[in-house]
Amino acid sequence: MRPGIATHVFLQQRLTPALLDTLVRGGASAIEVFAARHHFDYTDRAATQELANWFRSSNVAAALHMPLFADETHWTRHTAPTLNLISTNKSTRIESMDEVKRALESAEQVPFTTCTLHLGLKDDQWDTRALDDSLTAIEHLKAFAGPLGIKLLLENLTNDVATPAHLIEIANIGHFNTIGFAFDLGHAHLGQSVPETRDKPATSALELAFAAFAPVAARVATLDIHDNNGVRDEHIWPHLQSVSGSIDWTFVRRALATLPPDTIANLELAHEFGEDPADVAKQSAAAFQHLGL
């Protein structure tokens, strides 16, 4: 697998070439850029050109993560995602798709090859309406991203719409054969496990997610890697023993072998204001070693 990291770890700072250099020093050969205007202002041509120049002068693959926030005027680390591609409110859906398209337009300069999409927010439920709105959003954004050379990736979330099984169903019903998947380990770990019975041992939520994605393993372009305690989406470094993460990394290391060799193992870590770049580089190198990359 190819070691990668998301700029999410520096989300509270403006993304600069110096921070990108830090991520490469940590061992990343692929970088996922979070589209957030306070971080990477994809509507600012100068900021976009600066990012484009850096990627075009490096041997680092560029990926994009869709915007999550509609109004960043008063953004803080506690701001909840507000963009919703499958909102029950039509105007919200349209505004969300328009904002994603603004971010996608940055690929006219930056050599992004993929863009990760979120379908729904935390409490969205799976029903016919959610399916129809998902199909509409993907079809619309796919038509926009294609000419820009961007492949869309659907990410499993903690809502009832974006489970691995439902994402695969959406892709199949829509005949979206060129759509890929971003398999988020941390989100999968927060799912429901199957308890032990007399006939079968317990099956963890993470094992169930790997099994669900197995039929489409060839289309898993990114594996988002972070730890949590099974209760909250904490985005903990995967190798730190001093924190309360509970993912079975021995199982994960074995499961990595079932994914295509060109899948990007994408570290997606929590962000703190003033995160020390040198420490991020050190922790990244340790995480990649912990994962056997």
N, C-alpha and C positions, 0 to 999 in steps of 0.2 A: 504494500500500500504506500501511497505517497503522503508524506507528512505535511500537514497544513495547519493553519491557525486563523481564526476569525479576528478581525479588528475590534470585535465586541469587548475584548479585554481592555481596550483603550477608549471605550465608548464615551466617556465623559470628557475626553480631550479632542481637540481638532486633529484630524488625521494628517500627518506630515510625512515627508520622505524619511525623516530621522526615525520615526516610530516604525515605519515599514522596514527599515534597515534592522531595527531591533528584532523584529519577528523573524527575519532571515537568519540573524545571528543565533537565534534559538533553534534553528534547524528546519524551519518551514520552507518548502519548495512550492507551496501554494498558499494564497492568502484570500480569505473571503472578506470583502469590504461591506460593512454594515451601512446601508443607505439611511443615514439620519442627518438632517441638514446641519445640526450643530457639530457634527462629527466629520462627515463628508458631505459637503453641500453640492449635490449633483445638479443644482440649478445655477451654480456659479461657474462660468466657463473657465476662469483662471484656476480655480480649485480642481476642476476636472482635468484641465490640461496638465497641471502639476502631477496629478496621479498618473495620467497617461504616460508622461515622460518617464516616470520612475519605472512603471511596469515594462515599458518598451525597451528600457536600458538594462533590464534584469532578466534572469532566466527563471522567473516566478510566474506560475499560473494565476490568473485573476478570476475571482468569482464574486458575484454580487448577492447580497441578501436584501429582499424587498424592504421598503420603509415600513415601520410599524406605528409611527406617530403622525397624526394629522396636524396638530398645532404644537410647534416646538418653542413658542414664545417664552413659556415658563417651564421648559423641560428640566427635570431633575432625575436622579437615579431611581426615584420612586414613581416616576410617571408610568402609568399603565398603557399598553398598546391601545390605540384607538382606531387605526385603519382596519376595516373589515370588508373583505371582498365578497362575503356572503351575508352581509347584514340584511335584516328584514326590512330595512329602510332603503328604498331604491336610490335615493339621492346619496346616501352614504356609500352604497356600492359603487356608484358612478364616480364619486369623489375619490374613493380608494383606488379604483382602477386608474384614474387619471394621475394620481400621485405615483403609482408604481410605474406608469409609462414615462413620467418625467425622469425617474431614476434610470429606467432602461435606456433612455436617450443618451445617457453618459457613455454608452458603449460605442457611440459614434467616434469617441476619442480613446477611451480606456478599453483595452482588449479583453473585456469580460466574455467568458464563454458559457457561463451558467448563471441563473438567478433563482434563488430559493423563494418559494411562495408559502405563505400561511393561509390556510382556509379556515376562517372563523376565529372567534375569541374564546376565552376560557369556558364559558357556560353554554356555547352553542350546541344544539342537539341535532342528531341525524334524523332527517325526514326527507320527504319528497321535495319540499321547497329548498332545503339545503343542497340536495343533489342537483337540482335544476340550476340554482344560482352558482354552484361550483362549476358546472359544465359551461355556463355562459361566461364566467370570469376567465376560465382557462382558455377557452376558444378565443376570446377577445385579446387576451394578453399574448397568447401564442402567435396570433396573426401579426401582432406588433413586434414581438421579440425576434421572430424568424429572420426577417431581412437584416437585423442587426447582428446575426450570428450567435444569438443567445438561446441556449436550451433551458427550458423551465424545469425546476425540480419541486416536487411536492413533499413537504416536511410533515412527519407525524407530530401531532401536538398532544395536549392533555385534554382536549375537548372530544366530544362524541363524533364529530364530523371527520376529523383528521386522524383517525386510527389507521394503522397499516392496512387492515382489511378494507376499510372504506375508501382510502386513497386508491388502492388497486382497483376497486370497483368503479370509482369515478373514471380512472384512466381507461378501463375496459369499455365502459358504456359509451364514453366519448370517442372511442377509437383513437386515443391520444398515444399513438405508438412511438412518437418521438419525445414524449415527456419522460423525465427521469424522476428519481426519488432521492430525498435527503433523509437518511435514517438517523434520527436523534436518539442516542442511547439514554440520555438523562430523562427525556420525556417518556420513553418506553418504560423505564424503571418505575415511573410513577403510576403505571397502569395497574390493572387487577391481576393478581396471581391466581393460580388454581391450587387449592389446598390439597394436602396429601389425603389419599383414600386408602382403603385396604388393598386395592389392586394396583394403584399408581402412586409414585412419589409426587411430592409437590412440584409444580412448575412455576418458575418465576415469571413475572410480567415481561422481563427482558428476553427470556427464552422464547416466550410466546410471540414476541415481536419479531425475533430472528426467524422463527418458523413461518410467520405470516409473510415476511418479505422474501423468503427463500425462492418462491416461484418466479420472482422478478429480480433476483440478485444481480443479474447482468445489467440492470437499469439503475442500480443504486450507485450514484455518482459520488455521493458524499456521505461519510459517517461522522455525525456531530458527536464529539466526545467530551463529556463532563460528568461529574459525580453529584449525587445528592443523597439524602437520608431516607428516601422513599416517601417523603411527605411533602416537601417543598422543592420547587425548581431552583436549586441553589447555584448551579454552575461552578461546582468545586473542582479544583485541579484533581486529576485522576490518581495521582501518585502520592498525595499527602496523607500520611497515616495519622496526623494529629487532628484531623477534622472528622466529621461524622458521616462521611459518605459511605454508602452500603452496597454499591454495585460490585458484583462478583467479577473482578478483573481477570481472574484465571479463566473463567468461562469466556469472557470477551476476547482474550488473546487467542483462544482456540477458534472462536467463531469468526475472527478476522480472516482466517484462511478460506472461508467459504465465499468471500466476496471477490470480485474481480481485482486483479493486481493493480489496476490503474485507479481504483477507488481512493478518494482523498480522505485520510484520517484527519478530520478537522477539529482541532481543539477550540472549544467555544466556552470561554471562561468568564466569570463574574468580573465586573469592572469596579474600580475604586478611584476616587478623585486623586490625581497625582500619583498614580501607579508608577512605581520605579521601573523604568525600562530595563535596567540591568537585571533586576530580579525576575522580570517577565521572561527575558532571554534564558536565564538560568533554569527557571521552572519549566519552560517549554522543552529544553533539552532533556531534563530529567523525566518529563512526561513521555516524550517519544521513546526514551530508553525503556521506561516502565512498560510501554506497550509493545516493545520489541520491534520498533520501526527503525 
